[in-house]
Every structure is written in C-alpha cells, then in structure tokens.
Amino acid sequence: MSGLENIYLNSLLNLVAALLAGGLIGLERSYNGRPAGFRTHTLVCMSSSLLMLLTIYQLELLPDIPIETVRIDPTRMAQGIMTGIGFLGAGVIMKEKLTIRGLTTAASIWITASIGILIGVGFYYAAAIATLLTVGTLSTFRYIEAALPSIHYGRLRIRMLRTRVLTEDALCELIKEYNFSSGSPTYSLSNNGSVLEYQMTVKTREKKNYRALAEALSEADGIEEFHLTPIGD
C-alpha cells in the first residue's frame, strides 16, 4: 500500500470513528431535548478530527512547501480548535432570569471536541474510553445527582399594599412552615409609597416545597403579588 493510500485509509477510519463517538454523545443530548444534540456533536467531533489529520499529514499533503516553513506541532492546532469550540459552547448557554441553562451541553461539546482531537492523532484507546465515560456521565450521573441530597435556592419577591402589610416576622414564619429558610432581604416602595416590596433569597431541601409555598402565598392575606423563582443551572 502506498503512502497516499495509507493516508486515505487512516483518514476514513478516523472520521468514521469521530462520527460514531460524536453521534453517541449527541444522541444523549438530543434525547433530553437539548438544542445542541446529535448533529452538532457529530460535526464537532468530525471537524476536530479532520483538522488534526491536516496537522499530522501536512508533509505528505503539502509536498511542494519548503521544509523549513513547515512546523509539525499538533498541540497548536488543538489549542486553536478548543478556542473555537469555546465560542460554540457559549452559544448554547442561556440565561433565563435567575436561571442559567446549557452549561452541561457546553461541557459536552468541549469534551466531544477533545475526543475528536484524540481520534485525529490516532489515540483510539483514550478516545473510546473518553466517549464511554462521557456518555455514562451524561446519562447515569443525572439519576445520581437527582438522588443526592441538595439545597435548592430561589428568589422570592412579594408586593403588598402598605395599608395591608404582612409583617416581615409573619412572612418569615410562613416561609419556615414550608421548610424554607430565608436571607438577604431587600425592601423598596413603589406607586408613590403605596406599595411595599420584599425581596429575599430562600432555600429548601425539597423541590416540591416550592409548590406548597406558592399555594400558601396565593392564599395569604395582605399579599397582592408574588414571584417565587427557583435558581438552577
């Protein structure tokens, strides 16, 4: 087999392996309804592998270039790939009020690019292990994370008429009844001083407590309007 035929065979093998690795990770993201899913992860992995192939085989692919102008340094290409992937990852991170979403998908895109780089340089063993660990982390760890005890933070904003104000002590007592603790309160007046607004951070160990507290606030005397917003990632 000639040198050029060997390059063609290795390139085909690398790109197919990158397609499979990126597609496997992307399937998990698509299954969970993420905007960057099957196709995105597949293309990211293949593009990373493709660019690394150019670095590895640049002497064979560019024979007419003077040898003194060629610098074979795959790490420089890898650095450039990861810099570009950073912009793609930033594009899937969305801020919705106090909630930030997309961090896990951004991280999965980043490691998919890393896997593509490993495949591009022919380090199949590490790429295969990384693919399996990535898919396992995205799928299995979801259930482990849900089962672990954790504190769930939220932001509570309440508006009351000054003529029918629910005192802060009474409000904190109501919050405590539903297994919440509160802190960092702020106060403000609006509508020419006729409306008093409380804002505070609340936390609880059970997500279901948010619904119970919201129902209690909707029935409490003196509360004209409230917003209870869980803060998540």
Secondary structure, 3 states (H helix, E strand, C coil): CCHHHHHHHHHHHHHHHHHHHHHHHHHHHHHCCCCCCHHHHHHHHHHHHHHHHHHHCHHHHCCCCCHHHCCCCHHHHHHHHHHHHHHHHHHCCEEECCEEECHHHHHHHHHHHHHHHHHHCCCHHHHHHHHHHHHHHHHHHHHHHHHCCCCEEEEEEEEEEHHHCCCHHHHHHHHHHCCCEEEEEEEEEECCCCEEEEEEEEEECCCHHHHHHHHHHHHCCCCCEEEEEEECC
